[in-house]
């Protein structure tokens, strides 16, 4: 699932505003206290806190 090159640079976690990094089929928040994982469906990031998976 490679996102467009510049897109990942401007995306941020809606909960804490930290940068996101791409991992498999998710975008993972890099914030130390957050760590939410947002799904990417059909190449489109779903940046809704209600859709995010909490860290294990």
DOTOR-101218 format. One record per residue (C-alpha): x, y, z; residue in one letter; residue number from 1. Coordinates in nm, 3 decimals. Example, Ala and Ser with C-alpha at 12.3 -4.5 7.8 and 13.67 -1.06 7.14 Angstrom:
BEGIN
{x:1.230; y:-0.450; z:0.780; rest:A; nr:1}
{x:1.367; y:-0.106; z:0.714; rest:S; nr:2}
***
This chain:
BEGIN
{x:0.000; y:0.000; z:0.000; rest:X; nr:1}
{x:0.239; y:0.283; z:-0.085; rest:X; nr:2}
{x:0.078; y:0.621; z:-0.033; rest:X; nr:3}
{x:0.164; y:0.911; z:-0.259; rest:X; nr:4}
{x:0.506; y:1.053; z:-0.169; rest:X; nr:5}
{x:0.400; y:1.395; z:-0.039; rest:X; nr:6}
{x:0.080; y:1.277; z:0.127; rest:X; nr:7}
{x:0.244; y:1.109; z:0.424; rest:X; nr:8}
{x:0.444; y:1.426; z:0.493; rest:X; nr:9}
{x:0.131; y:1.636; z:0.550; rest:X; nr:10}
{x:-0.084; y:1.381; z:0.735; rest:X; nr:11}
{x:-0.100; y:1.396; z:1.115; rest:X; nr:12}
{x:-0.282; y:1.205; z:1.387; rest:X; nr:13}
{x:-0.622; y:1.368; z:1.445; rest:X; nr:14}
{x:-0.600; y:1.288; z:1.818; rest:X; nr:15}
{x:-0.256; y:1.427; z:1.909; rest:X; nr:16}
{x:-0.127; y:1.589; z:1.585; rest:X; nr:17}
{x:0.192; y:1.378; z:1.577; rest:X; nr:18}
{x:0.330; y:1.251; z:1.243; rest:X; nr:19}
{x:0.207; y:0.919; z:1.105; rest:X; nr:20}
{x:0.418; y:0.637; z:0.967; rest:X; nr:21}
{x:0.314; y:0.369; z:0.721; rest:X; nr:22}
{x:0.302; y:0.008; z:0.846; rest:X; nr:23}
{x:0.140; y:-0.263; z:0.631; rest:X; nr:24}
{x:-0.222; y:-0.154; z:0.580; rest:X; nr:25}
{x:-0.227; y:0.107; z:0.855; rest:X; nr:26}
{x:-0.093; y:0.448; z:0.943; rest:X; nr:27}
{x:0.050; y:0.446; z:1.295; rest:X; nr:28}
{x:0.082; y:0.754; z:1.512; rest:X; nr:29}
{x:0.439; y:0.821; z:1.625; rest:X; nr:30}
{x:0.332; y:1.006; z:1.940; rest:X; nr:31}
{x:0.466; y:0.837; z:2.256; rest:X; nr:32}
{x:0.141; y:0.873; z:2.451; rest:X; nr:33}
{x:-0.094; y:0.804; z:2.160; rest:X; nr:34}
{x:0.007; y:0.521; z:1.923; rest:X; nr:35}
{x:-0.330; y:0.492; z:1.747; rest:X; nr:36}
{x:-0.336; y:0.292; z:1.421; rest:X; nr:37}
{x:-0.559; y:0.420; z:1.143; rest:X; nr:38}
{x:-0.675; y:0.187; z:0.862; rest:X; nr:39}
{x:-0.612; y:0.249; z:0.494; rest:X; nr:40}
{x:-0.900; y:0.124; z:0.280; rest:X; nr:41}
{x:-0.873; y:0.111; z:-0.099; rest:X; nr:42}
{x:-0.568; y:0.340; z:-0.078; rest:X; nr:43}
{x:-0.751; y:0.602; z:0.127; rest:X; nr:44}
{x:-0.645; y:0.674; z:0.487; rest:X; nr:45}
{x:-0.939; y:0.669; z:0.729; rest:X; nr:46}
{x:-0.829; y:0.927; z:0.985; rest:X; nr:47}
{x:-1.122; y:0.898; z:1.222; rest:X; nr:48}
{x:-1.045; y:0.842; z:1.591; rest:X; nr:49}
{x:-1.353; y:0.617; z:1.617; rest:X; nr:50}
{x:-1.208; y:0.390; z:1.344; rest:X; nr:51}
{x:-0.857; y:0.377; z:1.495; rest:X; nr:52}
{x:-0.715; y:0.074; z:1.672; rest:X; nr:53}
{x:-0.564; y:0.130; z:2.015; rest:X; nr:54}
{x:-0.210; y:0.002; z:2.081; rest:X; nr:55}
{x:-0.181; y:-0.344; z:2.235; rest:X; nr:56}
***
